[in-house]
Amino acid sequence: MRIGITGTYSSGKTLTSLMLSHYFGMPRTEARTMREILPEAAPGKDLHQCTSPELIQMIVVRHTERVLHESVLSSGFVSDGCSLQEWIYGSVRVKYGINPNQSVSLKPGESVEKNAELVYFEQIMVELGKAFKRHVKRSFDLFIHLPNELPLAKDGHRPVNELFRSASDLLLKETFAELAIPYHIVGGTLEERAHRIASLLDLRPVVPIAEAISLAQKQYSHLIM
């Protein structure tokens, strides 16, 4: 079974996917984070300083890494996110600007004015979206979607806000429906998520839940987010 753990920023994808990998004894796949790719894509810059071409480069790099890792584990895996999220990350920036931190005063339903850069960036994201959707449709059986029930991390690295996060979440669920890929919304604590997913997918745990959570938390503490 090829399972994607989806959700937007600070929804708990990484920790949940780590826990599920241990709990069910499934291989886990991911791509490097934007923060990890940034030094080679735009040396000396923070994410909020990146231009649209630099963002496109990082989006394509993450997608490429996902394709490579998923193809090796084609018989089954649990994935921390999917390529739809790279596409959505870029697509929602069309609405809130290349640096969404500069549009925090927008009200729900409002968007920034599209200048020439944003118009071209939007066209690029539309075309990339076509390829990313085809890949995801072929590569996943279903998704476990985590709701926005946790506070947005104020880590100073991700130039996103609550409007950006909500818009990303909505577009992701709309795209699941467009692609006719089954998904289940699962929230709660790590233990509650694990038990609910086991029930939904009829999966049998291979280690106690407390052990799976402990192992996941230990791994998570060493990651660069």
Backbone as CSV, one residue per row, in Angstrom:
resi,resn,N_x,N_y,N_z,CA_x,CA_y,CA_z,C_x,C_y,C_z
1,MET,0.837,-1.192,0.000,0.000,0.000,0.000,0.881,1.255,0.000
2,ARG,0.572,2.197,-0.844,1.362,3.430,-0.971,0.552,4.571,-0.344
3,ILE,0.996,4.993,0.829,0.227,5.941,1.638,0.961,7.265,1.740
4,GLY,0.268,8.348,1.469,0.826,9.677,1.653,0.239,10.321,2.900
5,ILE,1.093,10.907,3.729,0.631,11.671,4.894,0.692,13.141,4.496
6,THR,-0.470,13.742,4.321,-0.513,15.109,3.818,-1.083,16.060,4.862
7,GLY,-0.988,17.332,4.545,-1.398,18.398,5.441,-0.520,19.597,5.133
8,THR,-0.861,20.738,5.678,-0.051,21.911,5.394,0.951,22.126,6.521
9,TYR,1.457,23.345,6.622,2.544,23.659,7.525,2.133,23.452,8.978
10,SER,3.008,22.780,9.745,2.810,22.542,11.174,1.604,21.649,11.468
11,SER,1.268,20.777,10.550,0.150,19.859,10.800,0.624,18.543,11.416
12,GLY,1.938,18.310,11.418,2.478,17.101,12.033,2.801,15.978,11.068
13,LYS,2.995,16.290,9.786,3.245,15.254,8.778,4.490,14.427,9.088
14,THR,5.578,15.116,9.368,6.853,14.416,9.528,6.823,13.476,10.726
15,LEU,6.407,13.965,11.872,6.370,13.124,13.065,5.371,11.981,12.906
16,THR,4.231,12.273,12.283,3.229,11.225,12.065,3.751,10.156,11.117
17,SER,4.409,10.555,10.048,4.923,9.562,9.094,6.040,8.725,9.719
18,LEU,6.878,9.340,10.545,7.918,8.588,11.254,7.287,7.545,12.180
19,MET,6.281,7.971,12.920,5.607,7.071,13.855,4.939,5.916,13.123
20,LEU,4.237,6.211,12.036,3.541,5.163,11.290,4.512,4.163,10.661
21,SER,5.657,4.651,10.223,6.664,3.772,9.641,7.099,2.719,10.664
22,HIS,7.329,3.145,11.888,7.710,2.199,12.945,6.531,1.325,13.358
23,TYR,5.373,1.930,13.486,4.198,1.231,14.007,3.759,0.085,13.096
24,PHE,3.826,0.341,11.785,3.375,-0.671,10.834,4.530,-1.399,10.132
25,GLY,5.773,-1.024,10.443,6.907,-1.673,9.810,6.983,-1.406,8.324
26,MET,6.621,-0.183,7.921,6.630,0.185,6.504,7.803,1.109,6.203
27,PRO,8.428,0.981,5.029,9.468,1.942,4.661,8.874,3.345,4.529
28,ARG,9.660,4.327,4.852,9.210,5.728,4.805,10.000,6.477,3.752
29,THR,9.326,7.357,3.042,10.006,8.160,2.034,9.677,9.633,2.218
30,GLU,10.558,10.485,1.733,10.409,11.927,1.879,11.296,12.620,0.853
31,ALA,11.308,13.931,0.884,12.264,14.727,0.119,12.911,15.696,1.093
32,ARG,14.066,16.194,0.744,14.683,17.215,1.592,13.753,18.424,1.725
33,THR,13.819,19.095,2.848,13.007,20.284,3.057,13.564,21.447,2.234
34,MET,12.748,22.477,2.049,13.207,23.680,1.364,14.421,24.263,2.079
35,ARG,14.394,24.211,3.398,15.503,24.760,4.180,16.799,24.002,3.907
36,GLU,16.704,22.693,3.660,17.897,21.901,3.353,18.390,22.156,1.932
37,ILE,17.462,22.373,1.008,17.833,22.617,-0.389,18.352,24.034,-0.593
38,LEU,17.879,24.959,0.224,18.167,26.387,0.056,19.652,26.728,-0.122
39,PRO,20.574,26.198,0.690,21.982,26.602,0.548,22.594,26.340,-0.816
40,GLU,22.138,25.280,-1.495,22.682,25.008,-2.827,21.875,25.704,-3.918
41,ALA,20.604,25.993,-3.647,19.752,26.631,-4.655,19.922,28.143,-4.675
42,ALA,20.070,28.737,-3.503,20.197,30.194,-3.390,21.147,30.509,-2.234
43,PRO,22.434,30.297,-2.437,23.407,30.472,-1.355,23.328,31.856,-0.711
44,GLY,23.329,31.860,0.617,23.340,33.118,1.346,21.985,33.759,1.549
45,LYS,20.924,33.132,1.061,19.590,33.723,1.171,18.730,32.960,2.174
46,ASP,17.762,33.681,2.752,16.685,33.041,3.487,15.540,32.776,2.511
47,LEU,14.589,31.935,2.900,13.492,31.594,1.996,12.694,32.815,1.561
48,HIS,12.492,33.769,2.477,11.675,34.928,2.120,12.384,35.851,1.135
49,GLN,13.692,35.646,0.914,14.457,36.478,-0.015,14.537,35.868,-1.415
50,CYS,14.035,34.665,-1.585,14.186,33.959,-2.862,13.313,34.572,-3.955
51,THR,13.844,34.590,-5.155,13.098,35.034,-6.325,12.214,33.891,-6.830
52,SER,11.304,34.196,-7.735,10.443,33.142,-8.282,11.248,32.067,-9.025
53,PRO,12.286,32.404,-9.826,13.065,31.324,-10.454,13.737,30.418,-9.428
54,GLU,14.212,30.993,-8.331,14.843,30.174,-7.286,13.817,29.265,-6.612
55,LEU,12.619,29.778,-6.402,11.561,28.943,-5.834,11.216,27.790,-6.764
56,ILE,11.138,28.072,-8.063,10.833,27.023,-9.034,11.912,25.944,-9.008
57,GLN,13.168,26.370,-8.914,14.261,25.396,-8.833,14.068,24.468,-7.632
58,MET,13.767,25.022,-6.469,13.623,24.208,-5.256,12.397,23.304,-5.324
59,ILE,11.316,23.809,-5.913,10.104,22.999,-6.083,10.399,21.789,-6.968
60,VAL,11.128,22.005,-8.058,11.461,20.916,-8.979,12.422,19.921,-8.318
61,VAL,13.371,20.431,-7.546,14.312,19.542,-6.844,13.554,18.630,-5.882
62,ARG,12.637,19.193,-5.102,11.871,18.375,-4.148,11.027,17.326,-4.877
63,HIS,10.384,17.741,-5.957,9.582,16.799,-6.741,10.453,15.676,-7.285
64,THR,11.617,16.020,-7.824,12.521,15.023,-8.396,12.961,14.021,-7.340
65,GLU,13.280,14.503,-6.151,13.697,13.604,-5.076,12.548,12.676,-4.668
66,ARG,11.348,13.211,-4.635,10.196,12.366,-4.294,10.009,11.260,-5.338
67,VAL,10.076,11.624,-6.608,9.894,10.638,-7.678,10.928,9.520,-7.558
68,LEU,12.168,9.893,-7.321,13.242,8.904,-7.206,12.984,7.951,-6.042
69,HIS,12.684,8.498,-4.884,12.496,7.665,-3.695,11.246,6.798,-3.801
70,GLU,10.170,7.356,-4.338,8.922,6.595,-4.455,9.049,5.460,-5.458
71,SER,9.815,5.677,-6.527,9.966,4.637,-7.543,10.725,3.433,-6.997
72,VAL,11.676,3.664,-6.105,12.441,2.574,-5.494,11.564,1.745,-4.561
73,LEU,10.569,2.408,-3.926,9.695,1.741,-2.961,8.294,1.520,-3.533
74,SER,8.210,1.216,-4.801,6.922,1.180,-5.490,5.955,0.126,-4.940
75,SER,6.480,-0.868,-4.207,5.594,-1.910,-3.684,4.843,-1.472,-2.427
76,GLY,5.284,-0.390,-1.791,4.592,0.092,-0.608,5.456,0.996,0.243
77,PHE,4.863,2.042,0.791,5.602,2.981,1.624,4.623,3.903,2.342
78,VAL,5.143,4.633,3.304,4.429,5.758,3.894,5.286,6.987,3.611
79,SER,4.670,8.010,3.031,5.415,9.181,2.564,5.096,10.419,3.389
80,ASP,6.133,11.159,3.725,5.984,12.448,4.383,5.643,13.477,3.302
81,GLY,4.340,13.664,3.052,3.891,14.589,2.015,3.883,13.943,0.646
82,CYS,3.677,14.789,-0.371,3.702,14.327,-1.765,3.967,15.535,-2.654
83,SER,4.164,15.268,-3.940,4.524,16.351,-4.863,3.430,17.397,-5.037
84,LEU,2.185,17.044,-4.715,1.129,18.059,-4.783,1.457,19.239,-3.875
85,GLN,2.135,18.959,-2.787,2.419,20.032,-1.828,3.467,21.003,-2.355
86,GLU,4.409,20.507,-3.152,5.366,21.412,-3.786,4.643,22.345,-4.763
87,TRP,3.756,21.750,-5.555,2.988,22.545,-6.516,2.103,23.566,-5.794
88,ILE,1.452,23.148,-4.739,0.576,24.052,-3.980,1.379,25.159,-3.314
89,TYR,2.556,24.820,-2.812,3.428,25.822,-2.188,3.676,26.974,-3.157
90,GLY,3.932,26.629,-4.431,4.137,27.668,-5.426,2.843,28.324,-5.859
91,SER,1.805,27.537,-6.058,0.535,28.066,-6.568,-0.095,29.077,-5.615
92,VAL,-0.040,28.806,-4.323,-0.654,29.717,-3.363,0.154,31.012,-3.236
93,ARG,1.417,30.963,-3.585,2.216,32.195,-3.589,1.736,33.170,-4.669
94,VAL,1.069,32.659,-5.676,0.489,33.556,-6.678,-0.555,34.455,-6.015
95,LYS,-1.288,33.899,-5.070,-2.338,34.657,-4.389,-1.794,35.589,-3.320
96,TYR,-0.747,35.123,-2.594,-0.249,35.892,-1.448,1.122,36.520,-1.666
97,GLY,1.665,36.356,-2.873,2.930,37.005,-3.185,4.118,36.079,-3.035
98,ILE,5.205,36.406,-3.728,6.415,35.601,-3.659,6.907,35.494,-2.221
99,ASN,6.756,36.563,-1.443,7.047,36.533,-0.003,5.739,36.769,0.748
100,PRO,5.049,35.704,1.181,3.758,35.871,1.841,3.814,36.677,3.138
101,ASN,5.006,36.818,3.721,5.121,37.629,4.937,4.705,39.076,4.690
102,GLN,4.794,39.501,3.442,4.461,40.886,3.114,2.966,41.093,2.889
103,SER,2.188,40.006,2.965,0.747,40.141,2.716,-0.080,39.681,3.920
104,VAL,0.518,39.745,5.107,-0.172,39.249,6.300,-1.409,40.078,6.636
105,SER,-1.504,41.294,6.108,-2.641,42.157,6.421,-3.855,41.872,5.541
106,LEU,-3.710,40.985,4.553,-4.838,40.672,3.677,-5.967,40.019,4.472
107,LYS,-7.186,40.320,4.068,-8.354,39.691,4.678,-8.706,38.423,3.898
108,PRO,-9.459,37.492,4.508,-9.876,36.287,3.782,-10.546,36.633,2.454
109,GLY,-10.126,35.974,1.383,-10.681,36.235,0.064,-9.901,37.241,-0.745
110,GLU,-9.039,38.018,-0.079,-8.220,39.012,-0.792,-6.933,38.372,-1.295
111,SER,-6.327,38.992,-2.290,-5.044,38.526,-2.809,-4.213,39.721,-3.228
112,VAL,-2.928,39.496,-3.424,-2.056,40.590,-3.847,-2.303,40.874,-5.324
113,GLU,-1.928,42.050,-5.752,-2.040,42.406,-7.169,-0.985,41.646,-7.962
114,LYS,-1.392,41.078,-9.087,-0.465,40.295,-9.901,0.377,41.205,-10.781
115,ASN,1.659,41.252,-10.490,2.571,41.962,-11.379,3.052,40.983,-12.449
116,ALA,3.948,41.438,-13.327,4.397,40.592,-14.434,5.081,39.327,-13.929
117,GLU,5.848,39.446,-12.836,6.533,38.271,-12.291,5.525,37.232,-11.814
118,LEU,4.491,37.669,-11.112,3.496,36.725,-10.597,2.675,36.086,-11.716
119,VAL,2.383,36.848,-12.757,1.639,36.296,-13.891,2.435,35.163,-14.543
120,TYR,3.726,35.402,-14.770,4.561,34.362,-15.380,4.749,33.182,-14.430
121,PHE,4.953,33.475,-13.150,5.106,32.434,-12.140,3.857,31.546,-12.091
122,GLU,2.682,32.165,-12.203,1.429,31.410,-12.200,1.369,30.455,-13.390
123,GLN,1.788,30.941,-14.567,1.769,30.093,-15.761,2.694,28.880,-15.592
124,ILE,3.854,29.106,-15.005,4.793,28.012,-14.752,4.184,26.991,-13.803
125,MET,3.548,27.474,-12.727,2.977,26.556,-11.740,1.814,25.756,-12.316
126,VAL,1.037,26.342,-13.207,-0.049,25.607,-13.856,0.520,24.428,-14.641
127,GLU,1.585,24.662,-15.393,2.169,23.591,-16.203,2.858,22.534,-15.339
128,LEU,3.590,22.978,-14.310,4.209,22.014,-13.403,3.137,21.176,-12.709
129,GLY,2.030,21.819,-12.376,0.947,21.110,-11.707,0.436,19.941,-12.522
130,LYS,0.379,20.087,-13.816,-0.096,18.998,-14.676,0.795,17.770,-14.535
131,ALA,2.119,17.994,-14.550,3.064,16.880,-14.423,3.030,16.287,-13.020
132,PHE,2.964,17.142,-12.001,2.970,16.662,-10.621,1.711,15.840,-10.336
133,LYS,0.569,16.288,-10.854,-0.688,15.551,-10.636,-0.633,14.182,-11.295
134,ARG,-0.082,14.113,-12.497,0.024,12.813,-13.178,0.872,11.851,-12.351
135,HIS,1.967,12.372,-11.822,2.843,11.527,-11.007,2.134,11.030,-9.759
136,VAL,1.476,11.912,-9.048,0.808,11.538,-7.798,-0.316,10.544,-8.061
137,LYS,-1.056,10.746,-9.125,-2.143,9.833,-9.488,-1.610,8.412,-9.699
138,ARG,-0.433,8.304,-10.300,0.168,6.999,-10.572,0.825,6.379,-9.333
139,SER,1.256,7.203,-8.411,2.185,6.751,-7.382,1.581,6.494,-6.010
140,PHE,0.324,6.920,-5.770,-0.270,6.766,-4.446,-1.610,6.042,-4.525
141,ASP,-1.869,5.243,-3.503,-3.155,4.560,-3.396,-4.158,5.391,-2.614
142,LEU,-3.677,6.103,-1.597,-4.571,6.918,-0.769,-3.753,7.867,0.080
143,PHE,-4.476,8.817,0.697,-3.822,9.790,1.563,-4.481,9.832,2.931
144,ILE,-3.669,10.050,3.934,-4.128,10.403,5.268,-3.847,11.892,5.418
145,HIS,-4.903,12.670,5.546,-4.757,14.123,5.573,-4.903,14.637,6.999
146,LEU,-3.919,15.394,7.453,-3.905,15.932,8.810,-4.479,17.348,8.810
147,PRO,-5.466,17.619,9.633,-6.087,18.950,9.644,-5.189,19.997,10.303
148,ASN,-5.526,21.252,10.089,-4.790,22.365,10.704,-5.268,22.563,12.142
149,GLU,-4.911,21.629,13.021,-5.357,21.713,14.410,-4.233,22.094,15.361
150,LEU,-3.001,22.216,14.825,-1.852,22.599,15.641,-1.442,24.028,15.293
151,PRO,-0.842,24.757,16.251,-0.404,26.132,15.970,0.655,26.158,14.867
152,LEU,0.638,27.215,14.063,1.646,27.395,13.015,2.986,27.699,13.672
153,ALA,4.007,26.908,13.353,5.323,27.090,13.965,5.918,28.438,13.587
154,LYS,6.369,29.177,14.580,7.019,30.470,14.361,8.530,30.258,14.383
155,ASP,9.031,29.573,13.347,10.445,29.209,13.353,11.331,30.199,12.616
156,GLY,10.729,31.205,11.979,11.520,32.206,11.277,12.066,31.749,9.945
157,HIS,11.752,30.542,9.527,12.303,30.006,8.283,11.252,29.887,7.184
158,ARG,10.003,29.605,7.572,8.959,29.397,6.574,8.125,30.669,6.420
159,PRO,8.226,31.340,5.265,7.467,32.581,5.067,6.006,32.305,4.733
160,VAL,5.263,31.794,5.723,3.852,31.504,5.531,3.067,32.076,6.699
161,ASN,1.763,32.221,6.512,0.893,32.713,7.576,-0.377,31.885,7.565
162,GLU,-1.324,32.212,8.461,-2.526,31.389,8.585,-3.378,31.407,7.311
163,LEU,-3.468,32.551,6.637,-4.225,32.600,5.386,-3.596,31.683,4.341
164,PHE,-2.271,31.747,4.253,-1.531,30.904,3.311,-1.769,29.435,3.650
165,ARG,-1.713,29.110,4.923,-1.888,27.724,5.348,-3.294,27.223,5.039
166,SER,-4.306,28.030,5.320,-5.696,27.630,5.068,-5.953,27.442,3.577
167,ALA,-5.429,28.371,2.759,-5.610,28.269,1.312,-4.920,27.027,0.761
168,SER,-3.752,26.694,1.297,-3.027,25.504,0.868,-3.808,24.242,1.210
169,ASP,-4.364,24.216,2.414,-5.132,23.059,2.862,-6.352,22.833,1.964
170,LEU,-7.057,23.906,1.641,-8.242,23.798,0.789,-7.887,23.318,-0.602
171,LEU,-6.839,23.879,-1.194,-6.437,23.481,-2.545,-5.994,22.022,-2.578
172,LEU,-5.333,21.575,-1.541,-4.892,20.183,-1.486,-6.088,19.234,-1.497
173,LYS,-7.093,19.515,-0.684,-8.277,18.645,-0.646,-9.066,18.720,-1.952
174,GLU,-9.134,19.900,-2.553,-9.807,20.023,-3.855,-9.091,19.196,-4.923
175,THR,-7.775,19.129,-4.842,-7.004,18.375,-5.827,-7.169,16.875,-5.629
176,PHE,-7.277,16.413,-4.375,-7.586,14.996,-4.139,-8.882,14.625,-4.854
177,ALA,-9.888,15.502,-4.707,-11.184,15.235,-5.342,-11.053,15.247,-6.867
178,GLU,-10.304,16.202,-7.398,-10.096,16.286,-8.846,-9.456,15.021,-9.393
179,LEU,-8.490,14.478,-8.659,-7.762,13.296,-9.109,-8.449,11.991,-8.714
180,ALA,-9.541,12.103,-7.959,-10.280,10.921,-7.481,-9.379,9.982,-6.695
181,ILE,-8.538,10.557,-5.832,-7.688,9.769,-4.945,-8.342,9.740,-3.573
182,PRO,-8.584,8.566,-3.011,-9.219,8.499,-1.690,-8.358,9.177,-0.614
183,TYR,-9.018,9.840,0.320,-8.280,10.397,1.456,-9.159,10.401,2.688
184,HIS,-8.497,10.296,3.835,-9.171,10.312,5.126,-8.572,11.424,5.968
185,ILE,-9.402,12.239,6.580,-8.927,13.285,7.482,-8.815,12.682,8.871
186,VAL,-7.602,12.715,9.419,-7.337,12.091,10.720,-6.584,13.076,11.610
187,GLY,-7.178,13.432,12.730,-6.540,14.345,13.661,-6.307,13.688,15.007
188,GLY,-6.036,14.526,16.019,-5.828,14.026,17.369,-4.368,13.838,17.712
189,THR,-4.118,13.188,18.834,-2.760,12.905,19.269,-2.115,11.868,18.356
190,LEU,-0.812,11.691,18.492,-0.133,10.664,17.700,-0.749,9.288,17.927
191,GLU,-1.051,8.972,19.181,-1.653,7.675,19.485,-3.037,7.549,18.858
192,GLU,-3.830,8.616,18.922,-5.163,8.585,18.317,-5.073,8.446,16.802
193,ARG,-4.109,9.152,16.200,-3.922,9.033,14.755,-3.558,7.604,14.369
194,ALA,-2.641,7.013,15.129,-2.188,5.653,14.813,-3.334,4.661,14.872
195,HIS,-4.120,4.707,15.927,-5.218,3.753,16.075,-6.283,3.955,14.996
196,ARG,-6.578,5.214,14.673,-7.574,5.503,13.653,-7.120,5.012,12.277
197,ILE,-5.856,5.233,11.948,-5.320,4.812,10.646,-5.284,3.289,10.555
198,ALA,-4.893,2.627,11.640,-4.879,1.165,11.655,-6.271,0.620,11.374
199,SER,-7.281,1.261,11.966,-8.661,0.816,11.766,-9.143,1.090,10.345
200,LEU,-8.851,2.283,9.837,-9.292,2.665,8.502,-8.702,1.778,7.418
201,LEU,-7.412,1.450,7.565,-6.690,0.754,6.499,-6.518,-0.732,6.783
202,ASP,-7.043,-1.177,7.910,-6.942,-2.581,8.294,-5.478,-3.034,8.308
203,LEU,-4.639,-2.234,8.974,-3.219,-2.541,9.096,-2.929,-3.063,10.499
204,ARG,-2.002,-3.990,10.593,-1.660,-4.586,11.880,-0.329,-4.013,12.386
205,PRO,-0.299,-3.454,13.585,0.948,-2.909,14.142,1.994,-4.009,14.351
206,VAL,3.271,-3.617,14.244,4.353,-4.579,14.475,5.111,-4.275,15.754
207,VAL,4.905,-3.078,16.334,5.503,-2.711,17.620,4.439,-1.986,18.445
208,PRO,4.580,-1.930,19.758,3.632,-1.174,20.584,3.640,0.300,20.202
209,ILE,2.504,0.965,20.354,2.396,2.357,19.943,3.364,3.256,20.712
210,ALA,3.571,2.990,22.002,4.493,3.807,22.785,5.909,3.732,22.227
211,GLU,6.306,2.559,21.790,7.642,2.391,21.206,7.743,3.117,19.875
212,ALA,6.717,3.019,19.053,6.720,3.703,17.755,6.820,5.214,17.935
213,ILE,6.090,5.756,18.892,6.123,7.202,19.151,7.490,7.623,19.675
214,SER,8.050,6.840,20.588,9.369,7.171,21.141,10.443,7.181,20.058
215,LEU,10.432,6.181,19.197,11.411,6.112,18.107,11.242,7.289,17.149
216,ALA,9.980,7.629,16.850,9.710,8.745,15.940,10.188,10.061,16.535
217,GLN,9.927,10.284,17.798,10.334,11.530,18.449,11.844,11.661,18.504
218,LYS,12.532,10.543,18.711,13.999,10.571,18.741,14.558,10.950,17.366
219,GLN,14.006,10.358,16.312,14.436,10.706,14.956,14.117,12.169,14.632
220,TYR,12.927,12.578,14.996,12.465,13.934,14.684,13.369,14.988,15.306
221,SER,13.883,14.713,16.483,14.714,15.692,17.187,16.030,15.978,16.469
222,HIS,16.401,15.112,15.526,17.654,15.302,14.787,17.448,15.857,13.380
223,LEU,16.201,16.095,12.992,15.929,16.564,11.644,16.078,18.071,11.538
224,ILE,16.420,18.529,10.336,16.422,19.968,10.011,15.106,20.279,9.341
225,MET,14.257,21.022,10.011,12.949,21.351,9.457,12.969,22.749,8.847
